[in-house]
Amino acid sequence: MTKGTQRQRAIARAAAMAFIALATACSDLESAAPTPNPSRDGGEDASTDASTDGRTPVGGAVSCTSEGAQRCASLELGAREVCVDGRWQAMSGCAEGELCRVEDEAAICSTTDEACVGHANENVCVGSALVSCGSSSATSQIACESSRHCEAAREEGACAVCLEGEHRCVEEALQRCNDEGRGWVLVETCETEALCNASAKACTAAACVEGVAHCDGDTLQHCSEDRSAFEDVEICNADLCDEESDECDVCLPESKRCEGDVAMTCANDGQSEVPQQCPERCAGSGTCVECIDAEDCDAPTNACEMAVCSPEGTCSAINRAANDACPAGACDGAGNCVCDDHDDCPGALNVCLASGTCAENTCGDGVVAGSEECDDDNSTTTDACADCQVAECGDGYVQSGVEECDPNASGWSTTTCDDDDCEIRVYVRCNGSDNPCESYGCNVGGCAPSCAQPCPTVPGWPIAGCGFHNGCQLRCVDGDCPFGMVCLDFGAGLMCGYQ
């Protein structure tokens, strides 16, 4: 049983108790009123047809046995009754657009659209109400005389005029209900109008005929031994008196209902129900479905989609409306969550791209975020923005057109590159001074052994050895030199120097 059903039952029972005092008073007044004489056909004027004129506005008898039990009235949609002191009394009805149905002796209200879940383009009976379902919701509803009258002609989309085995008198003509329940056929023309007895189903002066069962509303009756009257045998549950089978039915033959999430189908004889456990939900008139409403469906992983339950009872997802809130800003109506700025993007996806999409911040995506100082939408490290930090001397990258070297770049060091201005130190003196080495001798790749510092390495330019003032000298390469130097002949071969 769902929480909604439990709540409905509780409300229905509470409402019923509020009417008990009033119903008791009404019962006392009614008992003081004169009792009408039953007509020869058991209480219905022989001239009545499928209209409601002259009929009791409930499902038959006014007597009941289960104190506090509730039932749905037959002829008024949403009307409900409660058993008080052995008699059915009116209680509060359902709201406009709602129907009454009985579950566990509680008359609860439900909307017509709920009744149509799983029954698109079909007709369903909710108690005595015949509901026609369209492709998405209920399109019409009709109040039948009883739930039996509803089920008998439900597939045709109409209430049955009469029930199988039912008889009536039209003057001398004794008539019975036809097999379709849609009209009357002549059984016999009695000698006089007084001899036509619909309750006895015969032309007889006796009140009844032996062996013929009769239902007085919900009360099953048999003919007395002297055939002077019908005698009560058993009070059946609402609309379950079956005079053709001479018994109280357990359920309406071939009808279906839900008991929690179990679909119950009534047997053809009305004496038992066959249960079917639904994998998910039971809805409407005993149909197994995936959902009754959107709350039964799993929420879509896309924040800009929402779950819906179709009229057929299946779950699906549709796009949320434009401007609906989503974790990254607002939905665009096409199933996408778009952002306006970085503040719209929480968590790891903390960057709002130009496309309006939240993404994880990465260097080179063109968006400055987090610890980034810049982002020029590329991975180049020799421009003014290297690794998303503003280029500066000592950052490990040689900025093209600005720096000659970088002491922290590959192949460079503070020995070969000035860490103040990233300019190459071409004439690095031994011992770090302008004085020549104590020993003049030098080797390619370094000054004399007595000197403390080796010659620096300049990428792409071989070292010739100790040159002018015993400083390290670069060898010319194909007549070219770096840093504005020219290729000069120092007597020991062509080397780079300044004129």
Secondary structure, DSSP 8 states (H G I E B T S, - for coil): --HHHHHHHHHHHHHHHHTHHHHHHHHHHHHHS------TTSSS-TT--SS-TTS-SSSS-SB-SSTT-EEE-SSSTT-EEEEETTEEEEE----TTEEEEEETTEEEEEEHHHHTTT-TT-EEEETTEEEEE-SSSEEEEEE-SSHHHHHHTGGGTS--SS-TT-EEEETTEEEEE-TTSSSEEEEEE-SSGGGEETTTTEE-SSS--TT--EEETTEEEEE-TTSSSEEEEEE-STT-EETTTTEE-SS-TT-EEEETTEEEEE-TTSS-EEEEE-SSEEETTTEEES-SSGGGS---SSTTEEEEE-TTS-EEEEE--TT-EETTEEE-SSS-EE-SSGGG--TT--EE-TTS-EE---TTSS---TT-S---SS--SSSSEETTEE--TTSSS--TTT-S--TTSTT--TTTB-TTT--B--S--GGGSSS--SS---BTTB--TTSSSB---BTTB-EEEE-GGG-EEEB-BTTB-STT-EEEE-SSSEEEE--
